[in-house]
Amino acid sequence: MSTTPAVTLSGARLAYGDRVLWDGLDLDVAPGEFVAVLGPNGSGKTSLMRVLLGLRALSSGAVTVAGAAPGRANRRIGYIPQQRALDPALALRGRDLVGLGWDGHRWGLGLTGIRERRRRVDTALAEVGAEAFANRPVGMLSGGEQQRLRVAQALVGDPAVLLCDEPLLSLDLAHQRAVSDLIDTRRRTADTAVLFVTHEINPVLPLVDRVLYLVDGRFRIGPPDEVMTSETLSELYRTEVDVLRVRGQVHIVGGHGAVCEDFHLAEH
Amino acid sequence: MDNIFDFRLTWQLLSLDFVLSALLVAAVLGLLAGVLGPLIVSRNMAFSVHGTSELALTGGAAALLLGWDVGNGALAGAIVAALVLGLLTRRSSEYDSVIGVVLAFGLGLGVLMLWLYKGRAANKFGLLTGQIVGQDFASMALLTGAAVVVLAVLAVVYRPLLFASVDPDVARARGVPTTLLAVVFAVLVGVATALGVRTVGSLLVLALMVTPAAAAARVTASPLRATVLAVVFAEVSAVGGIVLSLAPGAPVSAFVTAISFLIYLVCWLFGRARRTALA
């Protein structure tokens, strides 16, 4: 087991003009660790992803991903985006989507690696149970089927780090469970570090090792039991917030809609 | 039109050198259009190709006015237009309207330049309907050379370009230079469009660049099969259109557009039946 952190952030600051999203962020994510990134809209969760992918530079501080500067090791990163409606007429099958995760970033036609590609894609499809719909147009699949393919697409390249940007959004409970279990299995068997951006911690609560909770430039890092408390969240939100634990789930009751958890639950 | 099925006349005409060279031009264009088409369709660039081909006319008109070669002017116009349109973000709702705005202004400019030209523009200006017969050796060599270059560049960028076209967010996350590829693809489309404008005319470029690929996308979701089918459809339309136009001496455009439209209709019906069966 490797002990070099999969992701390191030290003294990281990200600001748009005067608006500071976060500052002084220190975070080392170990291989195999599952870190949930929580916070209301506009708190800089997606910007953190963009920094790790090398699509945005930090305002100050240092960051490494898979042992390299961001943007240098993107082929060692698996990325799972939100499920969004795909064009039903798009000429692309499920297996093509997964295949692009294997070698879509490489130049050339890839004719020499075609056998290896097929073997890898078949294995990845089998791992997520997507064989049955792998040859259908992706735009005609359900949200849950699409996200299974997204997991296969992200894992087929054998990533050291898995970045997930709200991958469960708009899935029903059964598919939320299925997709998060696939991600959990991966990090346990292959020691892949997981950064999981989400509005809602409950679907992944049993899997989470640590939480990074971002609110208005303030943040807290720690195990869910330490961060998801009335005291800590009241401090972060600077308003009276109550955290209730009901049947193993975390419910947040706050004075206003900026408290995302119940705000989001209300939408469902 | 009476002698469209006069196969003996068609056969006689097919043995003429200028007809054979026209068929070669059509075959090269069909190959280019068929290979580029599926990417154009995935990137929702049909209107942008239309804009590019119309703005090639403006480039040609500018060249005419300045005393340069009309074909080179069309090439330059198409590449400039493709670059401008290629740099626009595809997802913005402005995309379509900006193309409309640029296209209208460009055509207006072209009309003005043709009016300013002192000679008889019609003599030298076959860009609207093209002049597939009467291609000299130099322009045949230019066409073939440019086609080889376009296909070679496409072979190098194909995989990341497909990734960026069908799945831009994940492609960017995996380190694919999506903006650079958008520009490279715009130039490839610009060159292919300009070559098409010189030979089959700007009216026909859409029939070859978009219709065969759109038809292929109705019947298969595999990118490889869609490309092969698009090439076949484009070749059948281009070469078939010329052959059918020979005996009646009718305009090539009418036949090429009719064949490609017919192929599209058949594919559309077939695709609808297949999708109903799947759903």
Interface residues (C-beta under 8 A of the other chain):
Chain A: L53 G54 L55 G71 N74 R75 I77 Y79 P81 A89 L90 A91 L92 R93 D96 L97 L100 G101 D103 G104 H105 R106 W107 G108 L109 G110 N135 R136 P137 V138 M140 R150 Q153 G157 L163
Chain B: P38 V41 S42 A155 V156 V157 Y158 R159 P160 L162 F163 V166 D167 D169 V170 A171 R172 A173 R174 G175 V176 A216 A217 R218 T220 A221 S222 P223 A226 R275 L278 A279
